């Protein structure tokens, strides 16, 4: 198949050794439930909703542990934050049901949840203070820079291993690179790689907080660190080039004009041709963009909260992914497979009790590929206001060729 191959970056040699040692005689690795319980311990989060206010009050006292400047924090190395976690789908069949979809492969939305939790734990490992069991930092997901998949199917009955470490650090933000591998014929083979950006905030999650600097060791790690810096600059450039701030480029204008000309209704009248700007017609084998939408609503219950009693970012990603998948599925009339996840921006946290409105839109198609944008906003029933919380971008590949999606309006 023409499924895109994983561009699995080479892991720094120090980390790669741990992976190539195979499965025999390796130490017992923590699993995902242990990841989540470790996170609760680090933050001092309550295990039941009843006590959450009390638990958050207790966090206020941790303010005194925050560093006044980044220079006061000990520098760390990439290997200091390196973690390996097992998802024992093969050896513990009882957890399989939660991860299973109807096509007998693994639900990708669940994987997004696990990557989100693991990314946060990796950052807490990087910023750990020696004698301090609880961390004064609130570490939250700022964005998912990229997730690339190189396997179409993730098997529901074979063990999965996640690995990851902090790959770049700013003053208050950290980039985390994670890899997912699955056990096939006695060896762990790559399934996906992911790049997340996490930000550190004070105990009450109100202001940015400093994190330990990162010192790369050797040329390989320096290359990874440099790439993290480039990623940051690319994101800054991208945000300043928004259509609301800048006019389209000449190339973009030509693309828009061609799309427009292709949908004009030209009728022969006598000798000449008349063209009306108002009457537009759909080109063959196409769908109007406005007809390629799906909407969803989620009530945000306490069960979905994270360690800071906001709605868990992984849950939002799972819900958005599932709506995106359904949008691609209904558009292409066949089963879509996720190829990559891009540029998920977490613009504001979602409070427990919110009404979450999700809108999926097919925004581009080519051959078998479907690009879906999912927009998520919270609706406040008291003020009747809607505010954007997230925008998600998913690339799917369909089993058969799909119609072209065609925009009608300039927007």
C-alpha angles and dihedrals in degrees: 000000000000090000109148114259120237114257090213104187113223109261116234106271093246090060095039092060091062090054100045093053086089125218102294119104093353119149118261106272124216115255130220095270089055090050090057095045091049089053091052090051094048092052098033091235120175119248092216131050093232092070099038096104091051091048092052091048089055090054091063090073090063090072090095090063094061118110115246091212135013091241089067091065122084113249117245136208128230092251091056091070097036112128135179120199130181128218100198100205090144101043097037108043092177092076093048098086093065090056099041126106127195091260089062096249132105121287105245091206089066090052089054089054091051094047090051093052092044092049091055093048091050089055092049088051090053093049098039115140112218104233095027118095092184124054121225089208126096103209114196136173112260098178147337104236097187144337117191123189126203098178123070094200127040107201116234096210104050128081118261125207125202121198130178150146142186107279103180136012132199123181097286103000135073132198115216125198117202133181131198122206132179129211110249122166093344095310134092109239126190120266104166146344125215138192118201130177117215128189128210120223136175122280092274093046092241107114136026116266131202122257132201114278118245123231114199116217119214131350096293094057092042088056091051091048092049090051089054090054091049090049089055093050091047090054091050091051091047094052093051092050093061115141089239089062103031136037117242116272121252090260092050091049091054092050091051091047093051091050089051095049091049091060099047116115108232114190124183111236114182108305100339136055124242122205123192120201088208101056110070125177130202114245115235118283092015140119127210110247091233088061093054099074138112128186133202139182128210128189107213107228126189089252089072096054125122128222089281094052094250121114110287111255091221090058090053090049092049093049092046092047092050092051090045090051091049090049091052091043095053091043098050095034090224139074112291124208123211114245103171145351118215143187102350104181119198100206099171137357121260116232123222108261094034124135105234117205116198124191122189119199130181101224104171139013135186125174103312096345124105123190113203128189118199118197118197126194137169121233118212108209093199098053095024088226127141122210129187113243103170144003118204131194121200130179116205133182117214126212091240136027113284131215119262116263112227127196119223102190132048090247 
